[in-house]
Amino acid sequence: MKLIEIGQKFGKLTVEAFVCRKVTSSRKSKVWKLRCECGNEVIKTSSDLSRRDRKFERSCGCYEADKEMPRLSRRHGLYKHPNYNSWRCMMSRCYRANDINYKDYAGRGIKVCARWHDFNTFIDDMGVRPEGYTLNRIDNDSDYEPNNCEWASIAKQNRNRRNTVYIDIGDRILTRHEACRIFGTYNQAVIEKSRKYGISQQEAFNEIVLERGLRPEYRAR
């Protein structure tokens, strides 16, 4: 198995961080956090990534959904536009049943306004996507439409997720990801400790910090 490094690409997925080591009865494997070009975050093991025949190597699932509309980019001739990937993923989440995020969007009744079914009017309303930003719904329970969407940084997107866990570190409240990053621990470590002992993630985080003597000025590499 080849060494996996931060920043390494697997199709549309880029390795962002090492999460933890996963041990099963048959093997040991490292767990990684990866970011898809569409903005979605996924967790995969080294074993997963070494299997060249697996579809998830290419993307978070948006690649497979995109195969159902291969002629669309040729038809409007704007597939290289900075907004195209955001628009395609938005449409896929709401209308492609095999999209990995379909249940969290279409399954909750989230739709795309009729005006934005046309890529050109989507560009007219949203302007050009700034580098490093993704499409964000201001109200997570409402549809994709001009009055409810903006271009937002990944950090802001993470804060707006329905399942975001917040951690009180004393002088401020951060997302679990932010708290773990500045204390030098990992999301998965907090999650696993919480599940193992039946405690809240706040309690699990506090115990990890105390056990390891971690301080906020530490920055995880």
C-alpha positions as CSV (number, residue, x, y, z in Angstrom):
1,M,0.0,0.0,0.0
2,K,1.4,3.4,-1.0
3,L,2.0,6.1,1.7
4,I,-0.9,8.5,1.8
5,E,-0.1,12.1,2.5
6,I,-1.9,15.4,3.2
7,G,-2.8,17.1,0.0
8,Q,-2.8,13.9,-2.1
9,K,-5.5,13.7,-4.7
10,F,-7.7,10.6,-5.4
11,G,-9.8,11.7,-8.4
12,K,-11.9,14.6,-7.2
13,L,-11.0,14.0,-3.5
14,T,-8.1,15.7,-1.7
15,V,-6.7,14.4,1.6
16,E,-7.1,17.1,4.2
17,A,-6.2,15.4,7.5
18,F,-5.4,12.2,9.3
19,V,-8.3,11.3,11.7
20,C,-7.3,8.1,13.6
21,R,-6.2,4.5,13.4
22,K,-9.0,1.9,12.8
23,V,-8.3,-1.6,14.1
24,T,-10.5,-4.5,13.2
25,S,-10.2,-8.2,13.7
26,S,-8.5,-8.7,10.4
27,R,-6.5,-5.5,9.8
28,K,-5.3,-2.1,10.8
29,S,-6.0,0.9,8.7
30,K,-5.6,4.7,9.0
31,V,-8.7,6.9,8.7
32,W,-8.5,10.1,6.6
33,K,-10.7,13.1,6.0
34,L,-11.0,14.1,2.4
35,R,-12.6,17.1,0.6
36,C,-14.4,16.7,-2.7
37,E,-14.1,19.4,-5.4
38,C,-17.8,20.0,-5.0
39,G,-17.2,21.0,-1.3
40,N,-18.5,17.9,0.4
41,E,-16.4,16.2,3.1
42,V,-15.9,12.4,3.3
43,I,-14.1,10.0,5.7
44,K,-12.2,7.0,4.1
45,T,-9.7,4.5,5.3
46,S,-6.3,3.8,3.6
47,S,-7.7,0.5,2.6
48,D,-10.6,2.2,0.8
49,L,-8.3,4.5,-1.1
50,S,-6.0,1.8,-2.2
51,R,-8.8,0.0,-4.1
52,R,-8.6,1.4,-7.6
53,D,-11.9,-0.1,-8.7
54,R,-14.0,1.8,-6.1
55,K,-16.2,4.7,-7.4
56,F,-15.6,6.8,-4.3
57,E,-12.0,7.3,-5.2
58,R,-13.3,9.7,-7.9
59,S,-15.6,11.8,-5.8
60,C,-17.9,11.9,-2.8
61,G,-20.6,10.5,-5.0
62,C,-21.3,13.6,-7.2
63,Y,-19.2,12.0,-10.0
64,E,-21.5,9.1,-10.3
65,A,-24.6,11.3,-10.3
66,D,-22.9,13.5,-13.0
67,K,-22.7,10.6,-15.3
68,E,-26.4,10.7,-15.7
69,M,-26.2,14.1,-17.4
70,P,-23.1,13.8,-19.6
71,R,-24.5,15.9,-22.5
72,L,-25.5,18.9,-20.4
73,S,-22.1,20.5,-20.2
74,R,-21.7,20.2,-24.0
75,R,-25.1,21.7,-24.6
76,H,-24.7,24.9,-22.7
77,G,-20.9,25.1,-23.5
78,L,-20.1,26.6,-20.0
79,Y,-18.9,23.5,-18.2
80,K,-15.6,25.2,-17.4
81,H,-17.3,28.2,-15.8
82,P,-16.3,28.5,-12.0
83,N,-20.0,28.2,-11.1
84,Y,-20.7,25.0,-13.0
85,N,-19.6,22.5,-10.5
86,S,-21.6,24.2,-7.7
87,W,-24.7,24.3,-9.9
88,R,-24.3,20.7,-11.0
89,C,-23.9,19.4,-7.4
90,M,-26.9,21.5,-6.3
91,M,-29.1,20.0,-9.0
92,S,-27.8,16.5,-8.3
93,R,-28.5,16.6,-4.6
94,C,-32.1,17.6,-5.2
95,Y,-32.9,15.5,-8.3
96,R,-30.6,12.5,-8.6
97,A,-31.7,9.6,-6.4
98,N,-28.2,8.0,-6.5
99,D,-26.5,11.1,-5.2
100,I,-24.8,10.4,-1.9
101,N,-26.5,13.5,-0.4
102,Y,-29.9,13.0,-1.9
103,K,-31.6,11.9,1.3
104,D,-30.4,15.0,3.1
105,Y,-31.7,17.4,0.5
106,A,-34.5,15.9,-1.7
107,G,-35.3,13.6,1.1
108,R,-36.1,16.6,3.3
109,G,-38.1,18.3,0.6
110,I,-35.3,20.7,-0.5
111,K,-35.8,21.9,-4.1
112,V,-34.1,24.2,-6.6
113,C,-36.2,27.1,-7.8
114,A,-37.5,26.8,-11.4
115,R,-35.4,29.8,-12.4
116,W,-32.1,28.1,-11.5
117,H,-32.8,25.0,-13.5
118,D,-31.2,27.1,-16.3
119,F,-27.5,27.4,-15.6
120,N,-27.3,30.8,-17.3
121,T,-29.9,32.4,-14.9
122,F,-28.1,30.8,-12.0
123,I,-24.9,32.7,-13.1
124,D,-26.9,35.9,-13.5
125,D,-28.3,35.8,-10.0
126,M,-25.2,34.5,-8.1
127,G,-22.4,36.1,-10.0
128,V,-19.0,34.4,-10.3
129,R,-18.0,32.0,-7.4
130,P,-15.1,33.5,-5.4
131,E,-12.0,31.2,-5.2
132,G,-12.3,28.8,-2.3
133,Y,-16.0,29.4,-1.7
134,T,-19.0,27.1,-2.1
135,L,-22.8,27.6,-2.5
136,N,-24.5,28.0,0.9
137,R,-28.2,28.1,1.8
138,I,-28.7,30.7,4.5
139,D,-31.8,28.9,5.9
140,N,-30.9,25.1,5.9
141,D,-34.6,24.2,5.8
142,S,-35.4,26.3,2.7
143,D,-34.9,25.8,-1.0
144,Y,-32.1,26.8,-3.3
145,E,-33.3,30.2,-4.6
146,P,-31.8,33.7,-5.0
147,N,-33.0,35.1,-1.6
148,N,-31.7,32.1,0.3
149,C,-28.2,31.5,-1.2
150,E,-24.8,33.0,-0.9
151,W,-21.2,32.1,-1.7
152,A,-19.6,31.1,1.7
153,S,-16.3,29.8,2.9
154,I,-15.9,26.2,4.0
155,A,-15.7,27.3,7.6
156,K,-19.0,29.1,7.4
157,Q,-20.6,26.2,5.6
158,N,-19.5,23.8,8.4
159,R,-21.0,26.1,11.0
160,N,-24.4,26.1,9.2
161,R,-24.7,22.3,9.0
162,R,-27.7,20.8,10.9
163,N,-25.5,18.2,12.6
164,T,-22.7,20.6,13.6
165,V,-21.5,19.9,17.2
166,Y,-20.4,22.9,19.3
167,I,-17.7,22.7,22.0
168,D,-17.3,25.2,24.9
169,I,-13.6,25.8,25.4
170,G,-14.1,28.3,28.2
171,D,-13.7,31.7,26.6
172,R,-15.6,30.9,23.5
173,I,-17.7,28.3,21.7
174,L,-16.4,26.6,18.6
175,T,-17.4,23.8,16.3
176,R,-16.0,20.4,17.2
177,H,-13.7,20.6,14.2
178,E,-12.3,24.0,15.2
179,A,-11.9,23.0,18.8
180,C,-10.1,19.8,17.9
181,R,-7.8,21.6,15.5
182,I,-6.5,24.2,17.9
183,F,-6.1,21.7,20.7
184,G,-4.3,19.2,18.5
185,T,-6.7,16.3,18.7
186,Y,-9.1,14.8,16.1
187,N,-12.8,14.8,15.6
188,Q,-13.0,11.0,15.4
189,A,-11.3,10.6,18.8
190,V,-14.0,12.8,20.4
191,I,-16.8,10.9,18.6
192,E,-15.4,7.4,19.5
193,K,-14.9,8.4,23.2
194,S,-18.4,9.8,23.4
195,R,-19.9,6.6,22.0
196,K,-17.7,4.2,24.0
197,Y,-18.6,5.7,27.4
198,G,-22.1,7.1,26.6
199,I,-21.1,10.7,27.4
200,S,-21.7,13.9,25.5
201,Q,-19.1,15.0,23.0
202,Q,-18.4,18.1,25.2
203,E,-17.5,15.7,28.1
204,A,-15.5,13.5,25.8
205,F,-13.5,16.5,24.5
206,N,-12.9,17.8,28.0
207,E,-11.6,14.4,29.1
208,I,-9.2,14.1,26.1
209,V,-7.8,17.6,26.8
210,L,-7.2,16.7,30.5
211,E,-5.8,13.3,29.8
212,R,-3.3,14.5,27.2
213,G,-2.6,17.9,28.8
214,L,-3.5,19.7,25.6
215,R,-3.4,23.5,25.4
216,P,-5.2,25.8,22.9
217,E,-2.0,27.3,21.5
218,Y,-1.1,23.9,20.1
219,R,-1.8,23.5,16.3
220,A,-2.3,20.1,14.8
221,R,-0.1,19.5,11.9
